[in-house]
Amino acid sequence: MESCLSRSVLNGGKKRGRFYPIMKKRWFIFSIGAANFFFSQLYRTTNAVLAPYLVRDLSLNSETLGFLSAVFFYSFALSQIPILLGIDKVGPRRLMTTFGVIGVAGAIIFASAETSTMAIWGRLLMGVGMSCAFIGSLKLLSVWFPPVTFATVSGLLTSVGTLGNIVSTSPLAFMAAKFGWRESFFILAVAHSLVIILLWLIVRDRPEGMEGVGHWQSRSSHIGLLFKSKDFWFISIVAFLRYGTFASLQALWAGPLLIMVLKMTPIMAGHVIFAMNVGTIVGFPLWGLLSDRVFHTRKYLVTVGIFLMAVATLSLNTFDGGIGPLLPGVVFFLIGFFATSGQLMYAQIKELFPASMSGAAMTGINFFNMLGPAFFLQFLGLMMSFLYPNDSLGPAAFRMVIYFCVFCQTLAGFLSFFARER
């Protein structure tokens, strides 16, 4: 499908004039996909700054707080299975719209929660609802943009979407302090519903005249081909470890670490996590440009980035209470920046398989990518409660967590050497 677009549109085709409306349309589609992905990134990381309110209003401890955050990623990851089976056949527009409505409903339920059970159901529905936002957008980009720019454009998509992580830090902390965390979530749900409406009205799965091109004709055989690939499993394990350790900090544990161990206020902690998300916004398009334009490699940049991420994460154990936000902010910026090298794995896996199964290949990786945070968010909370029952949110518990995350990141960097690339 990509090659058809490249030949018929980007290289002139039968009617050179068709290039301009398609070029204009593709950026509208990019913008709506990025806006939808913005809310996916926002919803998944809100608990980091809302943790004190959730502990107070829902009577949570470290174990239940970890599960409340993890359930978003569990439902997100499991939802990749029907997406994998349907995205190349049904099309991203229908799936993204349907799932998006579920996500809005989940946000409303979470904002209304009076018990931890109701909050868990809200987070679960948010995870299901946002499970197609990223992969659906990638599938659209793979059709509307030429292959040679895919890593760059997908990096730009993720960078714009990651503004949601930015809003979930200091801005959300200010909103929660001024309006209340429940009211803030209601506002987010209304804004998100407007994006879903635009998605249905404007987005199309492919340019006009390309209907029926590149549909997945043999889903079962292609899934079998995917699962038999050693490269798929190596990349999946790396994605699981890399994003699992990163997102467990970004989505939750960075907040308690900064507030309860390093003695920062919630707003100061929001500033530090803000710096982490700025690092991701800078990193996503830059790693894509380095890959597409300079080094012409995916896996070696992934490997270098993950190893440097491990070094930056390890340095967190050198901080003591009262250090202030400046130096931790620099370190968190670097963690975010180096972690985004892993985004190149989506381009890497897409290029290893036929274009007709690009959506399935990227969805398969995304399953393990999102299963990682689900596992690490809950497992780290359980580990802290088990090993440090009298001080599960204390300095010793977080020191152990950081060492464990560094070990997993180092293993991920080592395993990335074994995956092929084209």
C-alpha positions, 0 to 999 in steps of 0.5 A: 500500500505504501509503495502504491502511494509513493509511486502514484502520488509522491513520484507524480503518478497519473495526475500530479495535481492529486499530490496536493490534496492528499498532502493537505489531507494527511496532515489533518489526519495526523493532527486528529490522530495525535490529538487522540493519542494525546489523551491516551498518554494523558490518561495513563500517567495521571496517577503520578500527581493524583496519588496523594488525592487518590490515597486520601479519597479512596483509602489506598496503600502502595499495593492497591495504588499500584494495581489501580495504575496497572489495570489501565495497562493490563486492559490496554495490552489485552485489547491489542489482541482484537486490534491485531486481528481487525485493524488491517481488515476493519480499518483504523477509523472504525476501531479508533472511534469505537474504542475512543467512546469507551475511553471517554466513558471510563474517564467519566466513571473514574472521575465519579468514583467513590470507592477503589473498585469503581475507580478500577473499573474506570481505569480499566475502561480507559485502558480499553478505550485508548488501546487503539489510539497509537496503533491506529494512528501508526496504521494511518501514517503507514498509508498516508505517508511514504515509507522513507519518512515513517520513523520521522513522522511516527516520532513526531506523532509520539512527540505531539501525543506526549504533550498529554504526559506534560499536561498530566504533571504540573498542569494537572496538579494545578487543576486538581488543586484549583478545581479538584481532581474529579472536576478536572477529569470531567473537563478532560472527558468532554475535550476528548469526546470532541476529538472522537467526533472529529475522528469519525467525521474527518479521518479516512483509512486511505486516500481516495482511489486506493480503496481495497488496496492492501487489505489483509487477505489471510489473517491467520497465516500472517499471525502465524508468520509473525509468531514464528519470527525470532525477531518479533520475540526479541523486539517484544521482550525488549519493548516489554522491559524498556517501556515497562520500567520507564512507564512505571516511573512515569505513570506512578512511582516517580511521584511517591519517590519525589514526594515521600523520599526526596521530600518535594511538594506535589507541584515540585514533583510535577515539575520534575516529571514535567522535565521527564516528559519534555525529554520524551518530546525532544527525543521522539522526533530526534531519534527518528531523524537520526535513524532516517537521515543520519545513521540509517539504522534502527536497532543500534540506536535502540541499543545505545539509547536503552543503555544510556537510559539505564545509566541515567536511572541508576543515578537516581539512587545518588539523591537524598531528601531535600536535594531540590528539583533541579538536578533530579529534573535534569536526570529525569529529562535524560531518562525520558530522552534516552527511553524514546529511542525504543520508539524505533522498534515500531519502524524496525518491526514494520520493515521486517514484514509485508506491508499488508500486515504492518498493522498486525506487526506493530500491534503485536509489539504494542501488546508487549510494550503495554504489558510491560507497564502493567506488570512493573507497576503492580509487581514493584508495588507488591515487591515493596510491600513484601520486602519492606512491609513497615515502610513500603514507600520509604527510601530503602524500598525505592532504592531496591526498585531502581536497582531492579529497573536498571537490571531490566533495562541493561538486559533489554539493551543486550537483547536488542542486539539479536533482532535483525533490521532492514 
